[in-house]
Amino acid sequence: MSKSKTLGYKGPYSYQKQKEREPRSCIRFKCALTNTIMDVLRQRPGWMEVKDEGEWDFYWCDVSWLRENFDRIYMDEHVRICHFRNHYELTRKNFMVKNMKRFRKHLEREAGKLEAAKCDFFPKTFDLPSEYHLFVEEFRRNPGITWIMKPVARSQGRGIFLFRKLKDIMDWRKDGGRSDDQKEEMQVENYVAQRYIESPYLIGGRKFDLRVYVLVTSYIPLRAWLYRDGFARFSSTRYTLASIGDHYIHLTNVAVQKTAPDYDPEKGCKWMIQQLRQYLTAKHGPEMVEKLFQDMDNIFIKSLQSVQKVIINDKHCFELYGYDILIDQDLKPWLLEVNASPSLTASSQEDYRLKCRLLEDVLHIVDMEVRLTGKEKHVGGFDLMWNEGPVSREDGHLDMPGNGHFVANTLLGCINDRKKQLKQLCVQKKI
């Protein structure tokens, strides 16, 4: 056995070429983070941490490492890393909107307007500065409404502000109007201007959004899993449009809310998604809530399909996405953004337990130990929702042609019986 030689970088251990993956008793891992994922990796039986230039089989890397090294190293058959090469096609706000608009036009052309309308789940959005003039036309057609400006590549609420007047963004536009020479000296930051959802669903008078986890293990074919657990993130201040400059009212990011004067670090500002589903069911009935969650399923699948042909698929890659969903007062879900590096830092003990379980189940599905058969529909808290096509729920059914009633294999916000499910898998192979 010999080491791979790639531009001075010591890559993963080079085994003899294999047609199929073989079970391994020791998995060598690296991790660029020091939060929950590091705890999970260190506690996983049979896994050993390597540092610096040590040889590895599994790497939970950051996107900067990916950008600098992905095209420079050889990775053996069994090696896995936690991002696709151009993950940003879905996770940069302007690229996501560009791909969704293109996909919607494709659906309208190929399948008709009704099918294309299933993509109408993100607010009207413009990429600035390139679409500034289009934005101004739309802005003037709808005077008095609220817009929100977001940097395309930042997170945790940084750089976001709401506005109702064009003069409120003039300083930003002046920065965007530099000469080419000046732009070379100081790169202009791109933003998206997005129509603000002015009538969000409120609980206790406060705004919230949802963080939902989707795991993609392949784009060609598309294979996607939905996690049953997630959470609703609440603002700390009652909602009003009278104070659009108050981030504690309008931004639900934990990084923002934990700086609020009345933030309680013990309670945090989250509900488990099961708690939210129970609340909504009690208030609106099971049929309306089932429709809401089916609409969210549609968001996950359509957004992934929108980038399926542009993501560089690679058998070494997987991606854990954090979807941010807002529900309006009509129980319509809206896609706000998709995160390639959803926060794995816990804000409470309950949050820590959720993220540990989530990450343990990600590792079960990535299956470095080669324990799964490849036919599983449920692994831990994950349910397989798409595998080259929609996956039906085991206790559901697909009626005969003409009825068209399909029960998707998604159980978001339902009871997470992961321990029972993992025990069932142990009957086949030990997890």
Number of C-alpha atoms within 10 A of each C-alpha: 7 8 12 19 14 12 10 9 13 17 22 25 19 20 13 10 10 10 7 8 13 13 13 12 10 13 19 20 24 22 18 14 14 10 14 17 20 19 13 17 23 14 12 12 11 13 19 16 17 16 12 7 11 14 19 22 24 23 19 17 16 16 20 9 10 17 12 9 14 16 10 15 16 18 18 18 18 23 22 23 23 21 26 24 19 15 20 20 20 26 21 19 24 25 16 21 24 18 20 23 17 13 19 21 17 14 17 14 12 11 11 13 13 10 13 19 13 14 19 14 21 20 15 14 21 23 22 23 19 13 13 15 12 12 20 12 10 14 18 12 9 9 10 11 14 18 21 18 20 23 21 21 14 14 16 14 17 13 12 16 20 22 18 15 15 11 10 12 14 11 9 16 16 9 16 17 12 14 9 10 8 12 14 10 8 11 12 16 15 17 23 23 25 20 19 18 19 14 14 21 19 16 14 9 12 18 27 28 27 25 20 24 24 24 21 22 25 22 24 15 13 17 18 27 26 25 25 24 23 23 22 23 23 27 27 25 18 15 22 15 12 7 11 18 12 15 20 22 21 25 22 25 20 19 15 16 24 19 10 15 9 10 14 12 10 10 12 19 22 22 18 18 21 19 14 17 19 16 14 17 15 11 11 12 12 14 9 14 19 13 13 19 19 17 17 21 18 15 22 21 17 19 20 22 16 23 22 19 11 14 19 16 20 15 15 19 19 24 19 22 22 21 23 19 23 23 21 18 12 10 18 17 23 21 20 17 20 24 20 21 17 17 16 18 14 15 18 15 12 16 18 16 12 16 21 20 16 24 19 17 19 24 14 19 23 20 16 22 21 17 17 19 9 9 7 11 17 22 22 25 24 27 24 26 26 22 16 13 12 16 18 18 19 11 8 12 13 13 11 8 7 6 8 10 12 14 17 21 22 23 21 24 20 14 11 17 11 17 13 11 14 18 14 15 19 13 9 11 12 12 17
